[in-house]
Amino acid sequence: MDAQHLPAWKDLPAVPGARHGFAWGVFDKDGVKDELGTLNILTEQVLLQAKEEIWVGRSVALNWGLDKLSEPTLGRSVLKHELVDWRTKPGFDLYSWDDEISFNTQTGSQWDGLRHWGDAQTGLYYNGHKHDEVTRGNHLGIENWTKRGGIVGRGILLDYVRYAERKNIQYSPMSNHAITIKELKEIAKECNITFRPGDILLIRVGWTKWYDEHSVEDRNKYVTNAYAWAGLKGCEETLEWLWDNHFAAVASDNNGVEVVPMDDKWRLHDFLLAGWGMPMGELWDLEALSRECEVQQRWSFFLTSAPLNLPGGCASPPNAIAIF
């Protein structure tokens, strides 16, 4: 869908029973309920424009290690990795190893899919699907992203960590420090970034950097046994800015994109995932990307992401790469 045909935040049509700001029905076509949300903005023209970001042939992988989040958080299981030695299998004279892995997709770099989160006030998922209906009717699975060709477009990095250093803003990623739209606009201006519809927005908060640099004791204190993490401020101004810029998706290196604890009234998960069908990326590794952007002195790049082709999946590692 061409973004110029989308309504502004203030003009989004009313959805019976829901708060203002939901986009249910906006992306529907020919009477068929949409299951892609804001990824519809990633048109062929948007992708063709994005390829112009490839200048120097440098690539940066954005997945944090699957083993990084080593302690269970919010009761979620962590990575289990076993090697299968084919030398021990009777009847097979092979020199070979297999992997067997098990992990919760929320305990590493991820895209939150549209099955992952329903609106807390209505109990409904994107485009009005009920909780049990999502699985019973096989709706909103992440395989839809594979069917459309993955998530590919122009990525934009807003590096709040470096901004805070320049402005002498003292904060910890393991706190309820809220990042405002005023600050994001300042970062964009300082980096000469002009947003385009369909951009994939990445925000570096410093969460994974903190985690990598601290002890197991600190991780247990501030991650496993805590619930306060820096991120985007949940408020109407944030939602209006995100919608009116028509981003296709948003991701961060923190554990939630938005500040935690979340604002019950303006919880971004409610609006982005359940309201707009916008993928939310969490726990991405943006450290090497930050360094490369500084080297290149530009904060836009070609971004490709190939989520798992998992029918009925709720979330997926992003398998994302930034290309300069």
VEXDO-870476 format. One record per residue (C-alpha): residue in three letters; x, y, z. Coordinates in steps of 0.05 Angstrom, whole numbers, plus 32768, in hexadecimal, padded with zeros to 4 digits. Example, Ala and Ser with C-alpha at 12.3 -4.5 7.8 and 13.67 -1.06 7.14 Angstrom:
<atoms>
ALA80F67FA6809CSER81117FEB808F
</atoms>
This chain:
<atoms>
MET800080008000ASP801980457FEEALA8022806B8030GLN800580AA8012HIS7FC080888015LEU7FC6807A8060PRO7FA080A78091ALA7FC680D180C3TRP7FC580BD810CLYS7F8F80EF811CASP7F6480D580E2LEU7F68808B80EFPRO7F22806F80EBALA7EFE805C812BVAL7F008012813DPRO7EC37FFC8166GLY7ED77FEB81ADALA7F20800181A4ARG7F46804081B5HIS7F5680738180GLY7F9480628159PHE7F86801B8141ALA7F8E800B80F7TRP7F607FCF80F2GLY7F447FCD80ABVAL7F7480018090PHE7F9D7FCE8069ASP7F637F9F8057LYS7F5A7F92800DASP7F1E7F787FE7GLY7EFA7F648027VAL7F337F38803FLYS7F4E7F458085ASP7F977F5B8082GLU7FCC7F3580A9LEU800A7F5D8097GLY7FFC7FA180B6THR80317FD780AALEU805B7FA78081ASN802A7FB98049ILE80507FFB8044LEU808E7FD5802BTHR80797FDA7FE2GLU80A47FC87FA6GLN80B480127F9DVAL80CA801A7FE5LEU80F87FDE7FDELEU81167FF87F9DGLN8125803A7FBFALA814580157FF9LYS81787FF37FCCGLU819880377FC0GLU81B480328007ILE81E77FFE7FF1TRP822580277FE1VAL826380067FFFGLY82547FBB8004ARG82587FB68050SER82277F8A8077VAL82177F8680C2ALA81F07F4C80E2LEU81BE7F638117ASN81AD7F23813CTRP81C67F208184GLY81E17EDC8197LEU81AC7EA881A6ASP81D27E9681E5LYS81D87EDD81FFLEU819A7EE1822CSER81B37EA98257GLU81837EAE8292PRO81377EA3828DTHR81107EE5828DLEU80C67EEA829BGLY80C57E9E82A0ARG80DB7E948258SER810B7E5C8246VAL814F7E6B822ALEU81787E4981F4LYS81857DFF81F8HIS81B97DE881C5GLU81D07DA081BDLEU81FE7D828189VAL81EE7D3F816AASP822D7D168159TRP82207CE8811DARG825E7CC0812FTHR82377CA38169LYS81FB7C8D813FPRO81FC7C42812EGLY81FE7C3380E4PHE82187C7880CFASP82617C7E80BELEU825E7CCA80B9TYR82877D0480D3SER824E7D3580E1TRP822B7D5D8116ASP81E37D77811BASP81C57DAE8146GLU81887DA68173ILE81707DE9818ESER81367E0181B7PHE81277E4881CDASN80F07E7981DBTHR80EF7EAC81A3GLN80E77EE481D7THR812C7ED581F6GLY81587EF081BFSER81567F1E8182GLN810F7F1B8169TRP80D77F388142ASP80977F37816AGLY80637F1B813ALEU801A7F2D8138ARG80067EEE8160HIS80337F038199TRP80097F3C81B5GLY7FC07F4E81BCASP7FA57F9181D2ALA7F9F7F91821FGLN7F5E7FB9821FTHR7F367F9381EAGLY7F597F5081EELEU7F5D7F5081A1TYR7F987F478173TYR7FA77F6C8133ASN7F6A7F798108GLY7F3A7F62813EHIS7F4C7F198145LYS7F387EF98187HIS7F6B7ED481B2ASP7F547E8D81A3GLU7F427E9E815BVAL7F8A7EAF814BTHR7FA17E678152ARG7F5F7E458141GLY7F597E6A80FFASN7FA47E6A80F0HIS7FA97EB680EELEU7FE47EE680F5GLY801C7EB380F3ILE80627ECC80E2GLU80637EA080A4ASN803C7ED98084TRP807C7F028085THR80A17ECC805FLYS80697EC7802CARG806F7F11801DGLY80BB7F0B8013GLY80D67F1B8058ILE80E17F618075VAL810C7F898046GLY81157FD4803FARG813C80118057GLY8153800D809FILE815F804B80CALEU8188804B810ALEU8178807F8140ASP81B38076816FTYR819A808F81B3VAL81D8807681D6ARG820680A481AFTYR81D480DD81B4ALA81D180D68200GLU821D80D88202ARG821F811781D9LYS81EA81398204ASN8206811F8246ILE81C680FB8255GLN81D380C9828DTYR81A7808B828DSER81AA80408294PRO818A80118261MET81747FE9829ESER8145802082B7ASN8102803E82A4HIS81248075827CALA80F2808C8247ILE810A80A48203THR80DF80DC81E6ILE80CC80ED819FLYS80EE813181A8GLU812F810C81B3LEU812580DE8177LYS8117811A814BGLU8157813B8163ILE817F80FD8152ALA816180FA810DLYS817181448101GLU81B9813D811ACYS81C3810180ECASN81A1812280AFILE816D80EB80ADTHR812E80F78085PHE80FB80C08091ARG80D6809E8058PRO80978073805AGLY80A9802A8063ASP80E98038808BILE80FC800280BDLEU810E802980FDLEU81458010812BILE81518032816FARG819180238196VAL8187802981E1GLY81C4800381F9TRP81A07FC9821ATHR81C77F8F81FALYS82087FB68203TRP81FA7FBC824ETYR81E87F728251ASP82287F5C822EGLU82537F87825BHIS82367F73829FSER823D7F3882CEVAL820C7EFF82D9GLU81FB7F1E831CASP81E97F6182FBARG81C17F3E82C5ASN81997F1882F8LYS818C7F58831FTYR81787F8582E6VAL815B7F5582B3THR81467F1282D0ASN812A7F2F8310ALA81177F7582F9TYR80E47F9782CCALA80FF7FDD82BBTRP81217FE88277ALA812D8027824EGLY81078031820ELEU80D6805C81E7LYS80A480838210GLY805E8067820ACYS803180A381FBGLU800580BF81C4GLU803D80EA81A8THR806880AC819DLEU802F8087817BGLU801D80C2814ETRP806580CB8138LEU806F80818129TRP802E807B8102ASP803480BD80DCASN807B80AC80C5HIS805E806A80AAPHE8097803D80C2ALA808F7FF580ABALA80AE7FD980EBVAL80D57FEF8128ALA810B7FCB814FSER813C7FD98188ASP81747FB881AFASN814A7FBB81EFASN81187F8A820CGLY80D67FA781F3VAL80E37FE481C6GLU80BA800E81F7VAL80CE8022823DVAL80BE7FEE8273PRO80937FF0829CMET80637FFF8263ASP802E80358266ASP7FEB8012826CLYS7FC780488245TRP7FF98051820DARG801B800D820BLEU8040800B81C8HIS80377FC081C2ASP7FEC7FC981C3PHE7FED7FFC818ALEU80277FE4815FLEU801C7F998160ALA7FD17F93816DGLY7FBC7FD68151TRP7FE67FDE8112GLY80057F9A8105MET804B7FB9810APRO80847F888119MET80AB7F9B8158GLY80F37F84815CGLU81157F7A819FLEU815B7F6881B8TRP817C7F768176ASP81C87F7E8176LEU81D37FC5815EGLU821B7FCE8177ALA82407FBF8136LEU820B7FE5810FSER82168022813BARG8260801F812DGLU8257801680E2CYS8226805080DFGLU825B807C8100VAL828F806580CEGLN826180728093GLN824480B180B2ARG81FF809D809DTRP81C8807A80C3SER81A0805C808BPHE81AD801A8069PHE818C7FE18043LEU816D7FB08075THR81587F698068SER81367F3A8099ALA81217EF2808EPRO80F67EDB80C9LEU80EA7E9180D4ASN80B97E7080A4LEU80937E5480DFPRO80487E4A80D2GLY80217E66810DGLY805F7E85812DCYS80587EBD815FALA809E7EDB8158SER80E07ECD8136PRO812A7EDE8136PRO81307F168104ASN816C7EFA80DDALA81787F4380CBILE81B27F6180A5ALA81C27FAB8097ILE81E67FB88056PHE820B7FF98045
</atoms>
